[in-house]
Amino acid sequence: MRYPLFLDLTGQPVTIIGAGKVATRKIRSLLKAGALVTVISPTITVAIRRMKNVRWIRRSYRPGDLRGARLVVAATNDLDVNRRVCAEAKRRRLLVNCAAPPEAGNFIVPSVVRRAGVTIAISTGGAAPSRAKALRKQLEKALR
């Protein structure tokens, strides 16, 4: 069972390993939360390139890259790299979210609805993400 938590990331350093579609989506929400985002990837999406306040280190992940981070996201297309990122983050006692395989990380990101000062987080514990997304869409309609 997971412990639900709303985390204040204002001014906190977050390191993202990878820069594809999943990373792009996560970076957007982290920036909205006020995080100081560093992306480590040989390439980045056009969307990330256009984002303000994102620091890009143009290379592949190396052990030690998580030094100074408070939170980590492993979002590469390489499962082995993601696992190594998660292992390093856990050794450093950091919170780490892993795009794939999700069980390699120590937290998951729920589907979120925000309306009129209310935030609702929906999670199936990773078992049925499409169900959480469907519930989120229903709640968004109900709260309009």
C-alpha positions as CSV (number, residue, x, y, z in Angstrom):
1,M,0.0,0.0,0.0
2,R,1.2,3.5,-0.8
3,Y,1.1,6.5,1.4
4,P,-0.6,9.5,-0.3
5,L,1.4,12.7,-0.1
6,F,1.3,16.3,-1.5
7,L,4.9,17.6,-1.7
8,D,6.0,21.2,-1.8
9,L,8.8,21.3,-4.4
10,T,9.1,25.1,-4.6
11,G,12.8,25.9,-5.2
12,Q,13.8,22.2,-4.8
13,P,16.3,20.6,-7.3
14,V,14.8,17.8,-9.3
15,T,16.8,15.7,-11.8
16,I,15.1,14.1,-14.8
17,I,17.0,11.5,-16.7
18,G,15.6,11.2,-20.2
19,A,13.8,13.7,-22.3
20,G,11.1,12.1,-24.4
21,K,7.3,12.5,-24.2
22,V,6.9,11.1,-20.7
23,A,9.7,13.3,-19.4
24,T,8.2,16.3,-21.1
25,R,4.9,15.8,-19.4
26,K,6.5,15.3,-16.0
27,I,8.7,18.4,-16.4
28,R,5.7,20.6,-17.1
29,S,4.0,19.5,-13.9
30,L,7.3,19.9,-11.9
31,L,7.8,23.4,-13.2
32,K,4.2,24.3,-12.2
33,A,5.1,23.0,-8.8
34,G,8.0,25.4,-8.6
35,A,10.8,22.8,-8.9
36,L,14.3,23.7,-10.2
37,V,14.5,21.1,-13.0
38,T,17.7,19.7,-14.5
39,V,17.4,17.3,-17.5
40,I,20.2,14.9,-18.3
41,S,19.8,13.5,-21.9
42,P,21.8,13.5,-25.1
43,T,18.8,15.0,-26.9
44,I,15.6,16.8,-25.8
45,T,12.2,17.4,-27.3
46,V,11.3,20.7,-28.9
47,A,8.8,21.2,-26.2
48,I,11.5,20.9,-23.5
49,R,13.8,23.2,-25.4
50,R,11.1,25.9,-25.4
51,M,10.5,25.6,-21.6
52,K,12.0,28.3,-19.4
53,N,13.9,27.5,-16.3
54,V,15.0,24.1,-17.4
55,R,18.7,23.3,-17.2
56,W,19.9,20.8,-19.8
57,I,23.0,18.7,-19.5
58,R,23.6,17.3,-23.0
59,R,24.8,13.7,-22.4
60,S,23.8,10.3,-21.1
61,Y,23.3,9.5,-17.4
62,R,26.4,8.8,-15.3
63,P,26.6,7.6,-11.7
64,G,26.9,10.6,-9.5
65,D,24.5,12.7,-11.6
66,L,21.9,12.7,-8.8
67,R,24.1,14.4,-6.3
68,G,22.2,17.5,-4.9
69,A,18.8,16.4,-6.1
70,R,15.8,16.2,-3.8
71,L,13.7,14.2,-6.2
72,V,14.5,12.2,-9.3
73,V,12.6,11.0,-12.4
74,A,14.0,8.1,-14.5
75,A,12.3,8.5,-17.9
76,T,14.5,7.1,-20.6
77,N,13.6,4.4,-23.1
78,D,16.3,2.1,-21.7
79,L,15.0,0.0,-18.8
80,D,18.5,-0.8,-17.7
81,V,19.4,2.9,-17.4
82,N,16.1,3.6,-15.5
83,R,16.9,0.8,-13.1
84,R,20.5,2.1,-12.5
85,V,19.1,5.6,-11.9
86,C,16.6,4.3,-9.4
87,A,19.2,2.2,-7.6
88,E,21.5,5.2,-7.2
89,A,18.5,7.4,-6.0
90,K,17.6,4.8,-3.4
91,R,21.2,4.5,-2.2
92,R,21.1,8.3,-1.8
93,R,17.7,8.1,0.0
94,L,16.0,10.2,-2.6
95,L,12.4,10.0,-3.9
96,V,12.5,8.5,-7.4
97,N,9.8,8.0,-9.9
98,C,10.4,5.5,-12.7
99,A,8.5,5.7,-15.9
100,A,9.4,2.0,-16.7
101,P,9.5,-0.2,-14.9
102,P,7.4,1.7,-12.3
103,E,8.3,-0.7,-9.5
104,A,11.9,0.3,-9.7
105,G,11.1,3.7,-8.2
106,N,9.8,4.4,-4.7
107,F,6.8,6.6,-5.6
108,I,4.3,6.9,-8.4
109,V,2.6,10.0,-9.7
110,P,-1.2,9.9,-9.5
111,S,-3.7,11.2,-12.0
112,V,-4.6,14.7,-10.8
113,V,-7.7,17.0,-11.1
114,R,-7.3,20.7,-10.1
115,R,-10.4,22.9,-10.0
116,A,-11.2,26.0,-8.0
117,G,-8.6,25.5,-5.3
118,V,-9.4,21.7,-4.9
119,T,-6.8,19.1,-5.9
120,I,-7.9,15.5,-6.2
121,A,-5.3,12.7,-6.7
122,I,-6.4,9.4,-8.2
123,S,-4.2,6.3,-8.1
124,T,-4.7,2.6,-8.7
125,G,-1.2,1.9,-7.3
126,G,0.0,1.4,-10.9
127,A,-2.3,-1.5,-11.5
128,A,-4.7,0.2,-13.8
129,P,-3.4,3.7,-15.0
130,S,-6.1,3.8,-17.7
131,R,-8.8,3.5,-15.1
132,A,-7.3,6.3,-13.1
133,K,-7.2,8.5,-16.2
134,A,-10.9,7.7,-16.9
135,L,-11.9,8.6,-13.4
136,R,-9.9,11.8,-13.7
137,K,-11.8,12.8,-16.8
138,Q,-15.1,12.0,-15.2
139,L,-14.2,14.2,-12.2
140,E,-13.0,17.0,-14.5
141,K,-16.4,17.1,-16.1
142,A,-18.3,16.9,-12.8
143,L,-16.3,19.8,-11.4
144,R,-16.7,22.3,-14.3
